[in-house]
């Protein structure tokens, strides 16, 4: 075999070896470079989709909680008002014993409703209320702060109504305006000549009691509005 043939043979062999080497190099490149890049791209796409789904779930959870917070704060307000507000006097059905009570006893009972520690009562219901306990810590503390912040406003309202409560003439006139049936009875007794000094005192006491009752109820409604507007979440 001459020298040229041997050289050609080695060129062929080297060419085969180069092709095999190129195949392995290409395979290595694809396996360790292209495939990981492709897999990483797919992984990033999957992560992006999951993050988007997670954000949507978080938004749904946020909206659900806001609705829950609004409803539970409303229920707390209802519970607190029903247990603490002077308007609870509206729920009382007077018994025969209540009707027979002396004037001063009745007025003292009205005064007791007027002087109730509302801030303390609202706070007591707050700690016992199971709806409040379902809220997160931040919202619980926010409600408690709002309750405490109401004290000056409640005190100011109480002072105004307490002054009116002590004004007997104001209660008398208010009672006469609201107690139409009682006033008609009094007018009937006067017109028939059956109206005595004792009757007059009894009617005056009844008018004062009626005025005091209306005053306490009005105070209660103002407290209810103040408390509800301050505590409830929209």
Secondary structure as GFF3:
##gff-version 3
##sequence-region A 1 234
A	DSSP	alpha_helix	3	29	.	.	.	ID=ss1
A	DSSP	pi_helix	30	34	.	.	.	ID=ss2
A	DSSP	alpha_helix	35	84	.	.	.	ID=ss3
A	DSSP	three_ten_helix	86	91	.	.	.	ID=ss4
A	DSSP	alpha_helix	96	100	.	.	.	ID=ss5
A	DSSP	alpha_helix	103	114	.	.	.	ID=ss6
A	DSSP	alpha_helix	118	128	.	.	.	ID=ss7
A	DSSP	alpha_helix	130	133	.	.	.	ID=ss8
A	DSSP	alpha_helix	137	149	.	.	.	ID=ss9
A	DSSP	alpha_helix	151	166	.	.	.	ID=ss10
A	DSSP	alpha_helix	168	178	.	.	.	ID=ss11
A	DSSP	alpha_helix	180	191	.	.	.	ID=ss12
A	DSSP	alpha_helix	197	231	.	.	.	ID=ss13
###
